[in-house]
Amino acid sequence: MATRAIVIGGSMAGLLTARVLAEFFDTVTIIERDTLPDGPEYRHGVPQGRHVHALLAQGQQIMETLFPGLDEDFVEIGAPRLTWGIDTAYMTSGGWLRRFNTGINVNQMSRVALEFLIRRRLQRHHPNVTFVTNSVVDSLVAEGDRVTGVRYTPHEGQATTMEADLVVDASGRNSKAPEWLKTLGYDVPSETVVKSYIGYATRWYEMPDNPPDWRILFIQADTRRQILRGAALFEVEGGRWLATLGGVNKDYPPTDEEGFLAFARTLRTPVFYDAIKDAKPLSPIYGYRIEGNRLRHFEKLARQPERFIAVGDAVCAFNPLYGQGMTVAAIEALLLRSMLAKANPANLDGFARTFHREVARAIRNAWLLATGEDLRYPGTEGAKPGAADRFVQWYTDRVLEVMPYDETITRAFTQVANLAASPTAMLRPSFALRVLRHQLRQQGISAVNSPGEVPPRLS
């Protein structure tokens, strides 16, 4: 008997999920509301697609595992291969980090390019995956306690029902899953919300003939000093720069040229402004605003339908500042693959509950990293940190203070930030003692050099 899975949404989470489902179901159908472009082009359903996106090392490793040969595609489009530490100039609240080889390598590219490459790989190598585009899912279809498909409407057409053995919601942070569940008679999943009110302004530039010796620039906001502004400048495919200004707690960067440059001049260091002030613009200035983080607790539902699961931003939507979304989606795809390998796709009773519980565990570290930072800002709304969280924040501050002096600590933190290691790695006694020793040596010193200085040279 042929089996079918439906994925709602052609997002990065949807594409990675469909790739996994293709191993276990005869047919996988992705239903997407947008027209999907034939190249690396912006689409309405990814409003942050024009802005800086960081593909973390763990995410890239998983994607290359799911799509063998993807690294060749990165070379084909000219996505630069970068090494964290060597190619990055990184200013944390503790100051500029030393420049050295962390051993963590990634390819850097625009979001639209990465999504296009993943979608192309999926279409070329997995013919049992098909797309239904320009269509909106209206509701879930159920029989008893099982979801048996979806009802969707093409932009120009009549409502249609499609049956499936498994339905996966990958429709993003604006998912209608709570409404769908309520219509079927189920409770709406509870939510944890942390609103830090983030705003972006991004412009694309032609990379100058004599660029700096870094290829990625990060300037973090400083939660301890309540400095709400930061920036990132990435070299991406096509010899271009993606330059993004960011602000939290509604300190939004302007999207007019004069205001954009004026905002850049207020950063903790002039390095970003100096890089772009004479660079050739290739685009208008694009704005983007979002409230913050939201976690839907599907795992806490006392009763939930069989054969319906949610992934990606439909479950947990992060403050995009920390670049975790795509990598978390990749981690969830691997989890789904592992669980389906032990299940029977034709009989998935009990699967949804177990999957949602495992997802909750898998995303916990990323959630704590993102919200732990956001909750430091005075204008952030949401559940305030408890005693344990406040200790972690205090300890993280100590780590950031000493990172400019210690390559071992920086390497470990970089692995955690790339979701390649658990935050508990920084709580090991040997690591904590190393942090404490530096604290004692560097009493009264908060940075390796003053905020106005340029990044350090390679060591």
C-alpha positions as CSV (number, residue, x, y, z in Angstrom):
1,M,0.0,0.0,0.0
2,A,1.5,3.4,-1.1
3,T,2.2,5.9,1.6
4,R,2.1,9.7,1.4
5,A,3.5,12.5,3.6
6,I,2.5,16.1,3.3
7,V,4.7,19.0,4.3
8,I,3.0,22.4,4.8
9,G,5.5,25.0,3.7
10,G,8.5,25.1,1.5
11,S,10.7,26.8,4.1
12,M,14.2,25.6,5.0
13,A,12.6,23.4,7.7
14,G,10.1,22.1,5.1
15,L,12.7,21.3,2.6
16,L,14.9,19.4,5.1
17,T,11.9,17.6,6.5
18,A,10.8,16.5,3.0
19,R,14.3,15.2,2.3
20,V,14.0,12.9,5.3
21,L,10.5,11.9,4.6
22,A,11.5,10.9,1.0
23,E,13.4,7.9,2.6
24,F,10.3,6.5,4.3
25,F,7.2,7.5,2.2
26,D,6.4,6.6,-1.4
27,T,5.3,10.2,-2.1
28,V,6.1,13.4,-0.3
29,T,4.1,16.6,-1.2
30,I,5.2,20.1,-0.2
31,I,2.3,22.6,-0.2
32,E,3.6,26.1,-0.5
33,R,1.7,29.4,-0.7
34,D,4.4,31.2,-2.8
35,T,5.5,30.8,-6.3
36,L,9.0,29.2,-5.9
37,P,11.6,31.0,-8.0
38,D,13.8,29.2,-10.5
39,G,16.9,30.8,-9.0
40,P,18.3,32.4,-5.9
41,E,15.7,35.1,-5.7
42,Y,13.7,36.7,-2.8
43,R,10.2,35.5,-2.2
44,H,7.4,37.0,-0.1
45,G,7.1,34.0,2.3
46,V,10.7,34.6,3.7
47,P,10.5,38.3,4.7
48,Q,13.9,38.1,6.3
49,G,15.5,36.6,3.2
50,R,17.3,39.9,2.2
51,H,19.1,40.1,5.5
52,V,22.2,38.5,6.9
53,H,21.9,34.8,7.7
54,A,24.5,32.7,9.4
55,L,24.6,29.0,8.6
56,L,26.1,27.6,11.7
57,A,28.7,24.8,11.4
58,Q,26.4,22.1,12.8
59,G,23.7,23.1,10.4
60,Q,26.0,22.9,7.4
61,Q,27.4,19.6,8.4
62,I,23.9,18.1,8.7
63,M,22.8,19.6,5.4
64,E,25.9,18.1,3.6
65,T,25.0,14.8,5.2
66,L,21.5,14.9,3.9
67,F,22.5,16.3,0.5
68,P,25.8,14.7,-0.6
69,G,27.6,17.0,-3.0
70,L,26.1,20.2,-1.6
71,D,29.6,21.5,-0.9
72,E,30.2,21.4,-4.6
73,D,27.2,23.6,-5.1
74,F,28.6,26.1,-2.7
75,V,31.8,26.2,-4.8
76,E,29.7,26.6,-8.0
77,I,28.0,29.7,-6.8
78,G,31.1,31.2,-5.3
79,A,30.1,31.0,-1.6
80,P,33.3,31.8,0.3
81,R,34.8,29.1,2.6
82,L,35.5,30.7,5.9
83,T,37.2,29.7,9.1
84,W,35.9,31.1,12.4
85,G,38.6,33.0,14.1
86,I,40.8,33.5,11.0
87,D,38.2,35.2,8.8
88,T,36.1,36.7,11.5
89,A,36.4,40.0,13.3
90,Y,34.2,39.5,16.4
91,M,33.5,42.2,19.1
92,T,31.6,40.7,22.1
93,S,30.7,42.6,25.2
94,G,34.2,41.7,26.4
95,G,35.9,43.3,23.5
96,W,37.6,42.1,20.3
97,L,38.3,38.4,20.2
98,R,41.8,37.2,19.1
99,R,42.1,36.1,15.5
100,F,43.2,32.4,15.3
101,N,42.2,29.1,13.8
102,T,39.3,27.7,15.7
103,G,39.0,24.7,13.4
104,I,35.4,25.5,12.6
105,N,34.8,26.0,8.9
106,V,31.6,27.2,7.1
107,N,30.5,28.4,3.7
108,Q,28.9,31.8,3.8
109,M,26.1,32.8,1.4
110,S,22.8,34.6,1.3
111,R,19.6,32.9,2.5
112,V,18.0,33.0,-1.0
113,A,21.1,31.2,-2.4
114,L,21.1,28.5,0.3
115,E,17.3,27.8,0.0
116,F,17.6,27.6,-3.8
117,L,20.5,25.1,-3.6
118,I,18.7,22.9,-1.1
119,R,15.5,23.0,-3.2
120,R,17.4,22.1,-6.4
121,R,19.1,19.2,-4.8
122,L,15.8,17.9,-3.5
123,Q,14.1,18.2,-6.9
124,R,17.0,16.6,-8.8
125,H,17.7,13.7,-6.5
126,H,14.4,12.8,-4.9
127,P,11.7,12.4,-7.6
128,N,9.2,11.2,-5.1
129,V,9.1,14.8,-3.7
130,T,6.6,17.0,-5.5
131,F,5.5,20.6,-5.0
132,V,2.1,22.2,-5.0
133,T,2.7,25.9,-5.1
134,N,0.5,29.0,-4.9
135,S,-1.8,27.1,-2.5
136,V,-2.9,27.8,1.1
137,V,-3.7,25.0,3.5
138,D,-7.1,25.9,5.1
139,S,-7.4,23.1,7.6
140,L,-6.5,19.6,8.7
141,V,-8.7,16.7,7.8
142,A,-9.3,14.0,10.5
143,E,-11.1,10.8,11.2
144,G,-11.5,10.2,14.9
145,D,-8.2,10.9,16.6
146,R,-6.1,10.7,13.4
147,V,-5.2,13.4,11.0
148,T,-5.7,11.9,7.5
149,G,-4.8,14.9,5.3
150,V,-5.3,18.5,4.6
151,R,-7.7,20.8,2.8
152,Y,-6.0,23.4,0.7
153,T,-7.0,26.1,-1.8
154,P,-4.9,27.2,-4.9
155,H,-4.7,30.9,-5.4
156,E,-6.8,30.4,-8.5
157,G,-8.9,27.3,-8.0
158,Q,-11.3,25.3,-5.8
159,A,-10.6,23.9,-2.4
160,T,-9.1,20.4,-2.6
161,T,-8.5,17.6,-0.1
162,M,-5.3,15.6,-0.1
163,E,-4.9,12.5,2.0
164,A,-1.8,11.5,3.8
165,D,-0.3,9.1,6.4
166,L,1.6,11.9,8.0
167,V,1.2,15.7,7.9
168,V,4.1,18.0,8.9
169,D,3.6,21.7,9.7
170,A,6.6,23.6,8.5
171,S,4.8,26.8,7.8
172,G,6.8,29.1,10.0
173,R,6.2,31.4,12.9
174,N,2.8,32.4,11.6
175,S,1.6,28.8,11.5
176,K,-2.2,28.2,11.8
177,A,-1.7,25.0,13.7
178,P,-3.3,26.3,16.9
179,E,-6.4,27.2,15.0
180,W,-6.4,23.9,13.1
181,L,-6.2,22.0,16.3
182,K,-8.9,24.0,18.0
183,T,-11.2,23.4,15.1
184,L,-10.7,19.6,15.5
185,G,-11.6,19.9,19.2
186,Y,-8.1,19.9,20.7
187,D,-6.5,22.3,23.1
188,V,-4.3,25.0,21.8
189,P,-0.6,24.4,22.8
190,S,0.6,26.7,25.5
191,E,3.3,29.2,24.5
192,T,6.4,30.7,26.1
193,V,7.1,34.2,24.6
194,V,10.1,36.4,25.1
195,K,9.7,39.7,23.1
196,S,12.8,41.7,22.7
197,Y,11.5,43.7,19.7
198,I,14.3,43.4,17.1
199,G,14.7,45.5,14.0
200,Y,17.0,45.1,11.0
201,A,18.1,47.3,8.2
202,T,20.2,45.8,5.4
203,R,22.0,46.9,2.3
204,W,23.9,44.9,-0.3
205,Y,27.2,46.3,-1.4
206,E,29.9,45.5,-4.0
207,M,32.9,44.3,-2.2
208,P,35.8,46.7,-2.6
209,D,39.0,45.9,-4.5
210,N,41.0,46.1,-1.3
211,P,38.8,44.6,1.4
212,P,39.8,44.3,5.0
213,D,41.6,41.1,6.2
214,W,38.4,39.8,7.7
215,R,35.5,38.4,5.7
216,I,32.8,38.4,8.5
217,L,32.4,41.2,10.9
218,F,30.2,40.9,14.1
219,I,29.6,43.8,16.5
220,Q,27.4,42.6,19.3
221,A,25.2,44.7,21.4
222,D,26.3,44.9,25.0
223,T,23.7,43.7,27.4
224,R,25.7,44.6,30.5
225,R,26.0,48.3,29.4
226,Q,22.6,48.4,27.9
227,I,24.0,49.1,24.4
228,L,21.1,48.1,22.2
229,R,22.8,48.3,18.8
230,G,24.9,45.9,16.8
231,A,25.8,45.0,13.3
232,A,27.1,42.3,11.0
233,L,28.8,42.4,7.6
234,F,29.2,39.2,5.6
235,E,31.0,38.4,2.4
236,V,28.6,36.3,0.3
237,E,28.5,34.8,-3.1
238,G,29.1,37.0,-6.2
239,G,31.8,39.2,-4.6
240,R,29.1,41.0,-2.5
241,W,28.8,42.3,1.0
242,L,25.6,41.9,3.1
243,A,25.6,44.7,5.7
244,T,23.0,44.6,8.4
245,L,22.4,47.0,11.3
246,G,20.3,45.7,14.2
247,G,18.7,47.1,17.3
248,V,16.6,45.6,20.1
249,N,13.9,46.9,22.5
250,K,12.5,48.9,19.5
251,D,15.7,50.8,18.9
252,Y,15.2,50.2,15.2
253,P,17.7,51.2,12.5
254,P,16.4,53.6,9.8
255,T,15.9,52.6,6.2
256,D,16.8,55.9,4.6
257,E,20.4,56.4,3.6
258,E,21.2,59.3,5.9
259,G,19.7,57.6,8.9
260,F,21.3,54.2,8.0
261,L,24.8,55.8,8.0
262,A,24.1,57.9,11.1
263,F,23.0,54.7,13.0
264,A,26.2,53.0,11.8
265,R,28.3,55.8,13.3
266,T,26.8,55.2,16.7
267,L,28.1,51.6,17.0
268,R,30.7,50.7,19.7
269,T,33.4,50.7,17.0
270,P,33.7,52.6,13.7
271,V,34.8,49.5,11.8
272,F,31.4,48.8,10.2
273,Y,30.9,52.4,9.2
274,D,34.4,52.7,7.8
275,A,33.8,49.6,5.7
276,I,30.5,50.7,4.1
277,K,30.8,54.5,3.9
278,D,32.6,54.5,0.5
279,A,31.4,51.1,-0.7
280,K,29.2,50.9,-3.8
281,P,25.6,50.1,-2.9
282,L,23.8,47.4,-5.0
283,S,20.4,47.6,-3.4
284,P,18.0,49.8,-1.5
285,I,18.0,49.6,2.3
286,Y,15.6,46.8,3.4
287,G,13.9,46.9,6.8
288,Y,12.6,44.0,8.9
289,R,11.1,44.0,12.4
290,I,10.0,41.1,14.6
291,E,8.8,40.8,18.2
292,G,11.2,38.0,19.3
293,N,11.1,34.4,20.5
294,R,8.1,32.1,20.7
295,L,8.0,28.5,21.8
296,R,4.8,26.4,21.3
297,H,4.6,23.5,23.8
298,F,3.1,20.7,21.7
299,E,4.8,18.3,24.0
300,K,2.6,19.4,26.9
301,L,-0.7,18.8,25.2
302,A,-2.7,16.3,27.2
303,R,-4.4,15.2,24.0
304,Q,-3.2,15.6,20.5
305,P,-4.1,14.1,17.1
306,E,-2.1,11.2,15.7
307,R,0.0,11.7,12.6
308,F,0.4,15.4,12.8
309,I,3.7,17.0,13.8
310,A,5.2,20.5,13.7
311,V,8.8,21.5,13.0
312,G,10.9,24.6,12.6
313,D,9.5,28.0,13.4
314,A,6.0,26.5,13.7
315,V,7.3,25.0,17.0
316,C,10.1,27.4,18.1
317,A,10.7,30.8,16.4
318,F,13.9,32.4,17.6
319,N,15.2,35.9,17.7
320,P,17.0,35.7,14.3
321,L,20.0,37.7,15.7
322,Y,21.6,34.5,16.9
323,G,21.4,32.6,13.6
324,Q,20.0,29.4,15.1
325,G,16.8,28.8,13.1
326,M,18.2,26.9,10.1
327,T,20.5,24.8,12.2
328,V,17.7,23.9,14.6
329,A,15.6,22.9,11.7
330,A,18.4,20.6,10.5
331,I,18.8,19.1,13.9
332,E,15.0,18.4,14.0
333,A,15.3,16.7,10.5
334,L,17.9,14.3,11.8
335,L,15.8,13.5,14.8
336,L,12.8,12.8,12.5
337,R,15.0,10.5,10.4
338,S,16.2,8.6,13.5
339,M,12.7,8.1,14.8
340,L,11.1,7.1,11.5
341,A,13.9,4.5,11.0
342,K,12.5,2.8,14.1
343,A,8.8,3.2,13.2
344,N,6.3,1.9,10.6
345,P,5.3,4.8,8.2
346,A,2.0,3.0,7.6
347,N,1.2,2.8,11.4
348,L,2.4,5.9,13.2
349,D,0.0,5.9,16.2
350,G,1.9,7.4,19.2
351,F,4.6,8.9,17.0
352,A,3.5,12.5,17.2
353,R,3.5,12.7,21.0
354,T,7.0,11.1,21.2
355,F,8.3,13.3,18.4
356,H,7.2,16.5,20.1
357,R,8.7,15.5,23.4
358,E,12.1,14.7,21.7
359,V,12.0,18.0,19.8
360,A,11.4,19.9,23.0
361,R,14.6,18.3,24.4
362,A,16.6,18.9,21.2
363,I,15.8,22.7,21.0
364,R,16.2,23.4,24.7
365,N,19.9,24.6,24.5
366,A,19.3,26.9,21.6
367,W,16.2,28.4,23.3
368,L,18.1,29.1,26.5
369,L,21.0,30.7,24.6
370,A,18.7,33.0,22.7
371,T,16.3,34.0,25.4
372,G,19.0,34.2,28.1
373,E,20.6,37.0,26.1
374,D,17.3,38.7,25.3
375,L,16.1,38.8,28.8
376,R,19.0,41.0,29.9
377,Y,17.6,44.0,28.0
378,P,15.4,46.3,30.0
379,G,12.6,46.5,27.4
380,T,12.3,42.8,26.9
381,E,8.9,41.3,27.7
382,G,8.4,37.7,28.9
383,A,9.0,35.3,31.8
384,K,11.9,36.7,33.9
385,P,14.9,34.4,34.5
386,G,14.9,32.3,37.7
387,A,17.8,31.9,40.0
388,A,19.5,29.2,37.8
389,D,19.1,31.4,34.7
390,R,20.5,34.4,36.5
391,F,23.6,32.3,37.5
392,V,24.1,31.2,33.9
393,Q,23.8,34.9,32.7
394,W,26.4,35.9,35.4
395,Y,28.7,33.1,34.4
396,T,28.3,33.9,30.7
397,D,29.3,37.5,31.4
398,R,32.5,36.2,33.0
399,V,33.2,34.0,30.0
400,L,32.7,36.9,27.6
401,E,35.1,39.1,29.7
402,V,37.9,36.6,29.4
403,M,37.4,35.3,25.9
404,P,39.7,38.1,24.4
405,Y,42.6,36.6,26.4
406,D,42.2,32.9,26.0
407,E,41.9,30.9,22.7
408,T,40.8,27.7,24.5
409,I,37.8,29.5,26.0
410,T,37.0,31.3,22.7
411,R,37.2,28.0,20.8
412,A,34.8,26.3,23.2
413,F,32.3,29.2,23.1
414,T,32.4,29.2,19.3
415,Q,31.5,25.5,19.2
416,V,28.6,26.2,21.6
417,A,27.4,29.2,19.5
418,N,27.5,27.0,16.4
419,L,25.4,24.4,18.2
420,A,28.2,21.9,17.7
421,A,28.6,21.5,21.5
422,S,26.3,21.7,24.5
423,P,26.5,24.8,26.7
424,T,27.3,22.3,29.6
425,A,30.8,22.1,28.0
426,M,31.5,25.5,29.5
427,L,30.4,24.4,33.0
428,R,33.1,21.6,33.3
429,P,35.3,22.2,36.4
430,S,38.5,22.6,34.3
431,F,36.8,25.2,32.1
432,A,35.3,27.1,35.0
433,L,38.7,27.2,36.7
434,R,40.3,28.6,33.6
435,V,37.7,31.4,33.5
436,L,38.2,32.1,37.2
437,R,42.0,32.3,36.7
438,H,41.6,34.9,34.0
439,Q,39.2,36.9,36.1
440,L,41.7,37.1,38.9
441,R,44.4,38.2,36.5
442,Q,42.3,40.7,34.6
443,Q,40.6,42.5,37.5
444,G,39.3,45.8,36.3
445,I,40.0,45.1,32.6
446,S,36.9,44.6,30.5
447,A,38.3,44.3,27.0
448,V,41.5,43.3,25.1
449,N,41.5,46.8,23.6
450,S,39.1,49.8,23.6
451,P,35.9,49.7,21.6
452,G,37.2,52.3,19.2
453,E,40.1,50.3,18.0
454,V,40.2,48.1,14.9
455,P,40.0,44.3,15.3
456,P,43.3,42.5,16.2
457,R,45.5,41.0,13.5
458,L,45.8,37.3,13.0
459,S,47.8,35.5,15.7
